[in-house]
Amino acid sequence: MSGFQSSSRPRKPRVIRPEVPDHGEITAVRAIPRDKHSRGVIIGRKRIATLLESDIERLGLRAELELTPELAQAIAINHEYRLAWRSVMLRLSHKARSTREIQDGLRRRRHDSEVIDRVIARLEELGLLDDEAYATNAAASLARQRPA
């Protein structure tokens, strides 16, 4: 018998979008250790979300800013986008992927379709996702593996 035993408890679904309160005041926006491009949004003594610096600036987040339901929703969506972006960049660092592979991976992680579309658009904008080049490279790789 193997030393590994699977747990009988089912895995909980991964929660992607944080529960951001729709009222209150942001008490701080702090740097995140080991992630120079992200900042934590703090309400009271609790970090409610971690956003990219560019999103912090675009949303105008700062200490003493009152939350509204719309701002809370924007914070939650941008937090999810950051998680999706990091996941995709990790996958792309291992090998090239097609648009479909990226979309399927993000769907498995239960990301919202709005976030998935935003990630795909940004990847295409940066030239990191090109299905035509991916198909050409995949075909060339297969041709090299086949004996003549």
C-alpha positions in Angstrom: 0.0 0.0 0.0 1.2 3.4 -0.9 2.2 6.0 1.8 0.0 8.5 0.0 -3.6 8.6 1.0 -6.0 10.9 -0.7 -8.3 13.1 1.4 -11.9 12.1 1.6 -12.9 15.8 1.8 -13.8 17.4 -1.5 -11.7 20.4 -2.5 -13.4 23.7 -2.0 -13.8 25.8 -5.1 -11.1 28.3 -5.5 -12.3 31.8 -4.6 -10.9 34.2 -7.1 -12.7 37.5 -6.4 -12.2 38.8 -2.9 -15.0 39.9 -0.7 -14.5 43.7 -0.7 -16.8 45.7 1.6 -18.8 48.3 -0.3 -18.4 50.9 2.5 -15.7 52.1 4.8 -12.4 53.9 4.2 -9.1 52.7 2.8 -6.6 53.1 5.6 -3.5 52.4 3.5 -2.1 51.3 0.2 1.1 49.3 0.9 3.9 47.7 -1.0 3.9 43.9 -1.2 7.2 42.3 -0.3 8.6 40.2 -3.1 6.3 41.8 -5.7 7.5 45.2 -6.8 4.6 45.8 -9.2 1.8 45.3 -6.7 0.3 47.1 -3.7 -2.0 45.9 -1.0 -5.3 47.8 -0.3 -5.9 47.9 3.4 -9.1 48.6 5.2 -8.8 48.8 9.0 -6.0 46.3 9.6 -6.9 43.8 6.9 -5.6 43.6 3.4 -8.7 43.2 1.2 -7.0 43.0 -2.2 -3.7 43.2 -4.0 -3.6 45.2 -7.2 -1.1 46.1 -9.8 0.5 49.6 -9.3 -1.0 50.7 -12.6 -4.5 49.7 -11.5 -4.0 51.5 -8.1 -3.1 54.7 -10.1 -5.9 54.3 -12.6 -8.5 53.9 -9.9 -7.0 56.7 -7.8 -6.8 54.6 -4.7 -5.2 56.2 -1.7 -5.5 56.3 2.1 -8.6 57.9 3.5 -10.6 57.3 0.3 -14.2 56.3 1.0 -15.3 53.1 -0.7 -18.4 53.0 -2.8 -20.1 49.9 -4.2 -18.7 50.7 -7.7 -15.2 51.2 -6.4 -15.4 48.0 -4.3 -16.4 46.1 -7.5 -13.6 47.7 -9.5 -11.1 46.7 -6.8 -12.4 43.1 -6.8 -12.2 42.8 -10.6 -8.7 44.2 -10.7 -7.6 41.8 -7.9 -8.9 38.9 -10.0 -7.1 40.3 -13.1 -3.8 40.3 -11.2 -4.2 36.7 -10.2 -5.2 35.7 -13.7 -2.3 37.6 -15.2 0.2 36.0 -12.9 -1.2 32.5 -13.6 -0.9 33.1 -17.4 2.6 34.5 -17.2 3.7 31.4 -15.2 2.2 29.1 -17.8 3.8 31.0 -20.7 7.2 30.9 -19.0 7.1 27.1 -19.4 6.0 26.9 -23.1 4.1 28.8 -25.7 0.3 28.4 -25.6 -2.6 29.0 -27.9 -5.4 31.4 -27.1 -7.7 28.5 -26.4 -5.3 26.9 -24.0 -5.0 30.1 -22.0 -8.8 30.6 -22.0 -9.4 27.0 -20.9 -6.8 27.3 -18.1 -8.3 30.5 -16.8 -11.8 29.0 -16.9 -10.6 26.0 -14.9 -9.4 28.4 -12.3 -12.9 30.0 -12.3 -12.0 33.4 -13.6 -14.8 35.6 -14.8 -15.1 35.9 -18.6 -14.6 39.7 -18.4 -11.2 39.1 -16.8 -10.3 36.4 -19.3 -11.0 38.7 -22.2 -9.0 41.4 -20.6 -6.0 39.1 -20.1 -6.2 37.8 -23.7 -6.4 41.3 -25.1 -3.3 42.4 -23.1 -1.3 39.4 -24.2 -2.1 40.0 -27.8 -1.3 43.7 -27.4 2.1 42.8 -26.0 2.7 40.2 -28.8 2.8 37.4 -26.2 -0.1 35.5 -27.8 -0.1 34.8 -31.5 -2.1 31.7 -32.6 -0.8 31.8 -36.2 2.9 31.7 -35.0 2.0 29.1 -32.4 0.4 26.8 -35.1 3.4 27.3 -37.4 5.8 26.4 -34.7 3.8 23.4 -33.5 3.6 22.1 -37.1 7.4 22.5 -37.6 8.0 20.7 -34.3 5.9 17.8 -35.4 7.6 17.6 -38.8 11.0 17.4 -37.1 9.8 14.6 -34.9 8.5 12.4 -37.7 10.9 10.1 -39.5 11.1 10.7 -43.2 
